[in-house]
Amino acid sequence: MPLGDVSAFDRFARAYDRLMYAADPATLHAGLDLAERPVEVLLDVGGGSGRASRALDVPRPVVVDAARGMLREAQSHGLEAVQGDAARLPVGDESVDAVLVVDALHHMADVEGVVAAAHRALRPGGVLVIREFDPTTLRGRGIVAAERVVGFDSQFYAPGDLRRRVAAGGFTASIPDGGFGYTVAGVKPS
Ligand SMILES: C[S@@+](CC[C@H](N)C(=O)[O-])C[C@H]1O[C@@H](n2cnc3c(N)ncnc32)[C@H](O)[C@@H]1O
């Protein structure tokens, strides 16, 4: 299965943190706080350099990413980091409390596979939180165009479409934060 835009992130890993703004913990908590269990083990999937993990105060964040270069950056920040494909998470069944996918789903070719892998990995009451860009907004159209220009093979989803895909994967799905950058959250029923 193709791994989307991973090779580009391998090449640009060392510049990534210098080009990016810090993640906003409030927008991440809008989804994480829906978990029906304490969030102790969190998988930051497509987590790259660990930008989202570093914004949170979680006992055990683990970055999972397909790009070795990005994992090295995450490790340089003291984070636990494991190489893996988001659609085949390298963890046991029902072994984590939250799965976070921040600004990364649009780079992943197999969205249904990503949702299914998160469902398998989560404990009952755990939460899948996806932060994405709404391609129907003006700024979203700008992002879509910019990613095409740089040669990314990105696929963006409107919030309602992504919420339906998460619900179809067995989650109780909602949109706790809307706008250009939006959040879809899915709670795995207990
Ligand atoms: C734009 S970066 C976002 C990184 C981080 N989540 C953040 O917010 O800064 C997208 C990341 O997704 C990773 N990625 C893309 N496809 C992937 C896949 N199928 N499995 C795991 N990681 C993937 C890339 O290697 C890259 O590190």
The ligand as an SDF file (V2000), in Angstrom:
LIG
                    3D

 27 29  0  0  0  0  0  0  0  0999 V2000
    2.2290   17.4260    8.1760 C   0  0  0  0  0  0  0  0  0  0  0  0
    3.0610   16.1720    9.1080 S   0  0  0  0  0  0  0  0  0  0  0  0
    2.2310   16.3560   10.6540 C   0  0  0  0  0  0  0  0  0  0  0  0
    3.0990   15.9510   11.7960 C   0  0  0  0  0  0  0  0  0  0  0  0
    2.4860   16.2070   13.1810 C   0  0  0  0  0  0  0  0  0  0  0  0
    1.2670   15.4570   13.3720 N   0  0  0  0  0  0  0  0  0  0  0  0
    2.2620   17.6800   13.4070 C   0  0  0  0  0  0  0  0  0  0  0  0
    1.1150   18.0840   13.6480 O   0  0  0  0  0  0  0  0  0  0  0  0
    3.2250   18.4240   13.3580 O   0  0  0  0  0  0  0  0  0  0  0  0
    2.3630   14.6330    8.4790 C   0  0  0  0  0  0  0  0  0  0  0  0
    3.0700   13.3920    9.0130 C   0  0  0  0  0  0  0  0  0  0  0  0
    2.3210   12.2330    8.6410 O   0  0  0  0  0  0  0  0  0  0  0  0
    3.2560   11.1860    8.3730 C   0  0  0  0  0  0  0  0  0  0  0  0
    2.5820   10.1400    7.5820 N   0  0  0  0  0  0  0  0  0  0  0  0
    2.0470   10.2580    6.3400 C   0  0  0  0  0  0  0  0  0  0  0  0
    1.4860    9.0980    5.9610 N   0  0  0  0  0  0  0  0  0  0  0  0
    1.6460    8.2310    6.9990 C   0  0  0  0  0  0  0  0  0  0  0  0
    1.2530    6.8840    7.2270 C   0  0  0  0  0  0  0  0  0  0  0  0
    0.5640    6.1730    6.3090 N   0  0  0  0  0  0  0  0  0  0  0  0
    1.5660    6.3090    8.4160 N   0  0  0  0  0  0  0  0  0  0  0  0
    2.2470    6.9980    9.3680 C   0  0  0  0  0  0  0  0  0  0  0  0
    2.6610    8.2810    9.2000 N   0  0  0  0  0  0  0  0  0  0  0  0
    2.3500    8.8870    8.0360 C   0  0  0  0  0  0  0  0  0  0  0  0
    4.3850   11.8850    7.6620 C   0  0  0  0  0  0  0  0  0  0  0  0
    5.5800   11.1350    7.6740 O   0  0  0  0  0  0  0  0  0  0  0  0
    4.4800   13.1870    8.4740 C   0  0  0  0  0  0  0  0  0  0  0  0
    5.3910   13.0830    9.5470 O   0  0  0  0  0  0  0  0  0  0  0  0
  1  2  1  0
  2  3  1  0
  2 10  1  0
  3  4  1  0
  4  5  1  0
  5  6  1  0
  5  7  1  0
  7  8  2  0
  7  9  1  0
 10 11  1  0
 11 12  1  0
 11 26  1  0
 12 13  1  0
 13 14  1  0
 13 24  1  0
 14 15  1  0
 14 23  1  0
 15 16  2  0
 16 17  1  0
 17 18  1  0
 17 23  2  0
 18 19  1  0
 18 20  2  0
 20 21  1  0
 21 22  2  0
 22 23  1  0
 24 25  1  0
 24 26  1  0
 26 27  1  0
M  CHG  2   2   1   9  -1
M  END
$$$$
